[in-house]
Amino acid sequence: MYPGKRILVTGGAGFLGSHLCERLANDGAEVLCVDNYFTGRRQNVAHLFANPRFELMRHDVTFPLYVEVDEIYNLACPASPIHYQYDPVQTTKTSVHGAINMLGLAKRTRAKIFQASTSEVYGDPDIHPQPESYRGNVNPIGPRACYDEGKRCAETLFFDYKRQHNLRIRVARIFNTYGPRMHPNDGRVVSNFIVQALSNQPITIYGNGQQTRSFCYVDDLIEGFVRLMAAPDEVTGPVNLGNPGEFTMLELAEKVIALTKSSSKLEFKPLPTDDPLQRCPDITQAKGKLGWEPKVALEEGLGRTIAYFRGIL
Ligand SMILES: NC(=O)c1ccc[n+]([C@@H]2O[C@H](COP(=O)([O-])OP(=O)(O)OC[C@H]3O[C@@H](n4cnc5c(N)ncnc54)[C@H](O)[C@@H]3O)[C@@H](O)[C@H]2O)c1
């Protein structure tokens, strides 16, 4: 599919990045995976080391990078609240300086460039589900702002580089995604519940558990990335990529308990600041422009993810 194409994946040793590197390398691309290992691990891509088309490089995207590539997927950025709030200034720098550096590289090499944006750009949404035209309800000074506003600013930069320098851009707004190689301690709900269930610890529910999330299995998401990158240049996005099936936290906890046959009980804790109550993608654009929609059902994806966590715990 990609004979001779050189593709850079920043954040390539992370959860989504490692699956993307694997997919691109399997499809025949020359993959350059760049990561500073803040939340990613070499182990996530160790199975690709034997592939002569795969190369791994330690680099922080807040510094310029000089390489020759045809396509760039910019995924570098901690994605879970525990990690992005650990050093919020660095999180904003990674989103904003990282975007500037990668856009500069795309400008010099005339590479097509993809940005991993997020549903967090919608903040705590007051319309539901969220279409791409919704401008969001973000608190610019709250503890999540380093991530939300950093990603919003990165989107601004992508569209300004397109308008000003005619860059070929693609922006995906990613909704909650789960699967093997998620960080076991990153506080994200799917990994939390699975780790707690497998160790028969109480399952932590924030608030009353009625808040909903949509969960996309990683293979479905990566298919969306590849389709968006391959779409005609006028399809810049932003395009929502996620699974519109909604589940409450209580429903998710019950499914995880059933699939792991765990004896865990539920434990309720107060809702963290600015935690959105509902989040669900409107994927009309992805369906219409990319012919994409998720295929993997929640039970099936959870089963594969549980098998991964059983292997590492
Ligand atoms: N997983 C999701 O549900 C989700 C949802 C929305 C958006 N996203 C976005 O997708 C991207 C990947 O997320 P993920 O879930 O794989 O998270 P992750 O934390 O597993 O991956 C992020 C990767 O970026 C690397 N990184 C962080 N700062 C860096 C820097 N300054 N220079 C180089 N590398 C750096 C980390 O070491 C890690 O390997 C992120 O940009 C995230 O914002 C993910």
The ligand as an SDF file (V2000), in Angstrom:
LIG
                    3D

 44 48  0  0  0  0  0  0  0  0999 V2000
   -6.4310    7.2900   23.7170 N   0  0  0  0  0  0  0  0  0  0  0  0
   -7.4300    8.1370   23.6180 C   0  0  0  0  0  0  0  0  0  0  0  0
   -8.5450    7.7920   23.9870 O   0  0  0  0  0  0  0  0  0  0  0  0
   -7.2370    9.5000   23.0210 C   0  0  0  0  0  0  0  0  0  0  0  0
   -8.3550   10.3470   22.9370 C   0  0  0  0  0  0  0  0  0  0  0  0
   -8.1900   11.6080   22.3910 C   0  0  0  0  0  0  0  0  0  0  0  0
   -6.9720   12.0120   21.9010 C   0  0  0  0  0  0  0  0  0  0  0  0
   -5.8950   11.1760   21.9800 N   0  0  0  0  0  0  0  0  0  0  0  0
   -4.6190   11.6770   21.4680 C   0  0  0  0  0  0  0  0  0  0  0  0
   -3.9200   10.6640   20.7870 O   0  0  0  0  0  0  0  0  0  0  0  0
   -2.5280   10.7950   21.0230 C   0  0  0  0  0  0  0  0  0  0  0  0
   -1.9630    9.4910   21.5560 C   0  0  0  0  0  0  0  0  0  0  0  0
   -2.5990    9.1780   22.7610 O   0  0  0  0  0  0  0  0  0  0  0  0
   -2.3850    7.7920   23.5410 P   0  0  0  0  0  0  0  0  0  0  0  0
   -3.6620    7.3940   24.1180 O   0  0  0  0  0  0  0  0  0  0  0  0
   -1.6530    6.8580   22.6810 O   0  0  0  0  0  0  0  0  0  0  0  0
   -1.4810    8.2950   24.7580 O   0  0  0  0  0  0  0  0  0  0  0  0
   -0.0260    7.8310   25.2250 P   0  0  0  0  0  0  0  0  0  0  0  0
    0.2970    8.6160   26.4340 O   0  0  0  0  0  0  0  0  0  0  0  0
    0.0360    6.3440   25.3200 O   0  0  0  0  0  0  0  0  0  0  0  0
    0.8770    8.2720   23.9900 O   0  0  0  0  0  0  0  0  0  0  0  0
    1.4620    9.5280   23.8730 C   0  0  0  0  0  0  0  0  0  0  0  0
    2.9000    9.3310   23.4450 C   0  0  0  0  0  0  0  0  0  0  0  0
    3.5160   10.6000   23.2520 O   0  0  0  0  0  0  0  0  0  0  0  0
    4.7940   10.5690   23.8690 C   0  0  0  0  0  0  0  0  0  0  0  0
    5.1610   11.9470   24.2020 N   0  0  0  0  0  0  0  0  0  0  0  0
    4.6320   12.7670   25.1360 C   0  0  0  0  0  0  0  0  0  0  0  0
    5.2340   13.9610   25.1280 N   0  0  0  0  0  0  0  0  0  0  0  0
    6.1810   13.9150   24.1470 C   0  0  0  0  0  0  0  0  0  0  0  0
    7.1430   14.8300   23.6580 C   0  0  0  0  0  0  0  0  0  0  0  0
    7.2300   16.0620   24.1730 N   0  0  0  0  0  0  0  0  0  0  0  0
    7.9450   14.4190   22.6410 N   0  0  0  0  0  0  0  0  0  0  0  0
    7.8690   13.1780   22.1230 C   0  0  0  0  0  0  0  0  0  0  0  0
    6.9730   12.2630   22.5550 N   0  0  0  0  0  0  0  0  0  0  0  0
    6.1440   12.6310   23.5610 C   0  0  0  0  0  0  0  0  0  0  0  0
    4.6220    9.6810   25.0780 C   0  0  0  0  0  0  0  0  0  0  0  0
    5.8390    9.1690   25.5910 O   0  0  0  0  0  0  0  0  0  0  0  0
    3.7260    8.5860   24.5210 C   0  0  0  0  0  0  0  0  0  0  0  0
    4.4510    7.5550   23.9030 O   0  0  0  0  0  0  0  0  0  0  0  0
   -2.3410   11.9620   21.9740 C   0  0  0  0  0  0  0  0  0  0  0  0
   -2.0030   13.1160   21.2370 O   0  0  0  0  0  0  0  0  0  0  0  0
   -3.7100   12.1160   22.5890 C   0  0  0  0  0  0  0  0  0  0  0  0
   -3.9580   13.4480   22.9660 O   0  0  0  0  0  0  0  0  0  0  0  0
   -5.9990    9.9330   22.5500 C   0  0  0  0  0  0  0  0  0  0  0  0
  1  2  1  0
  2  3  2  0
  2  4  1  0
  4  5  1  0
  4 44  2  0
  5  6  2  0
  6  7  1  0
  7  8  2  0
  8  9  1  0
  8 44  1  0
  9 10  1  0
  9 42  1  0
 10 11  1  0
 11 12  1  0
 11 40  1  0
 12 13  1  0
 13 14  1  0
 14 15  2  0
 14 16  1  0
 14 17  1  0
 17 18  1  0
 18 19  2  0
 18 20  1  0
 18 21  1  0
 21 22  1  0
 22 23  1  0
 23 24  1  0
 23 38  1  0
 24 25  1  0
 25 26  1  0
 25 36  1  0
 26 27  1  0
 26 35  1  0
 27 28  2  0
 28 29  1  0
 29 30  1  0
 29 35  2  0
 30 31  1  0
 30 32  2  0
 32 33  1  0
 33 34  2  0
 34 35  1  0
 36 37  1  0
 36 38  1  0
 38 39  1  0
 40 41  1  0
 40 42  1  0
 42 43  1  0
M  CHG  2   8   1  16  -1
M  END
$$$$
